[in-house]
Amino acid sequence: MTTQQRIAITGGTLIDGIASEARPNPGVYVFGNVISKVGPLSDGEKQEWASAKVIDASGQYVMPGLIDSHCHMSLHQGALPGVKFPSSAEFCALWAGRNATQILHAGVTGISVPGGKWFADVAVRDSINGGLLKGPRMFVAGRGLTPYGGIFDQTLAWTPELGGDTGPTASAGVVCNTIDQFVTEVRRQSRFAVDMIKVADSYWGDIQTVSQAELRAVVEEAHRRNLKVCIHARGSGSTRDSAKAGVDWIFHCDWATDEDLDAVAAGGMPIVPAFTSPHIAVVHGAQLGFPEKMRDRLKRQLDVNYRAIQKARERGIRILAGTDSGNLAAYGHGRWHGMELEIFVKEIGMSPMEAIRSATSLNAMTIGLEGRTGAIQDGMLADIIIWDRDPIADISTLYKTEHLKLVMKDGEIVDRTTEGYLPLKIEPPRA
Ligand SMILES: [Zn+2]
């Protein structure tokens, strides 16, 4: 939604999402939903902006809104008291809508949603775009396309009467076992207005469940329909074959070898490791009720993944910031989106500014707005956040929302005083 208000953000420090250094804010001028100018005004412009609403950011830090390239909205509905059918399409949509408010209030103005139930996320994206709900910009997939043995294959957990060969309809995955089934599902989801297709290889990457031929077919069909393709690929073969098939970005890549990473570098696509959710389980898992065995498993996997991503970065592969928030109820929305940046700095060796770029200008591609948002520059969409603490000096600031002073999305200042949702008790994960 656009307002035609003029807003001038003056004072403080500007982190523009592209430059390698922060600098004194030369003035950020927003007209409607666009940043019309960054820099000092000419005498003529001063007249134009004389009646603008002024936000004084003195002593504060102005930067582009965060983008989370791996955030699930309707994947896990939690066990709430009184809810009898949490996986219904209707309940999933309401749940996802509630999550959207929390995410925006945490300074996240864009999210990429790689998989959810029904077309709940499509409905929420449309409700936000249409002005029914407040939330971040959303770029959404439908159910994950998963062969037998893929992470979203739930056929074993369901009787054929309920799920049939393709898994239960209320699951986050739809089973595709032939090229025809993959292509038909891409066409079907395209018909229901998704922005991208999510493919799912095996849970931990120990086996490769999806072939290069299937991936090529998905990419060809999706790209013909202007859809992006992303894949859950923890394995060596799935990483390499995804790169060769030309997917748009790859999640995780834990077991990628040098040769696999060379294929990704040659393909030119970024990797979204999504360290945050396993990291939370490892570090805060005891309080969150994660069994010790699960925490150990995740810790080992994380170490493998860190090494692969360090090597990917050495090859110049872009590493983007996604958290996998909403994958389980324990990874709740609006809490962890900035944490991936802290992990990038501590474990991967990025500078704080490099980490910030991975969640702003570089991440804009994962919401379909490359070059249009994620940076504070002339002509960009006005998605801006302001902190009262320096995120370069302490990158953890970016998930400490008590330091978040202002959120602007699409030129509109978000009213964060009315929450629009009730805090929920977080339920421990099942082993
Ligand atoms: Zn995920």
Residues whose N, C-alpha, C, O or C-beta is under 5 A from the ligand:
A	BS01	ZN	D324 N327
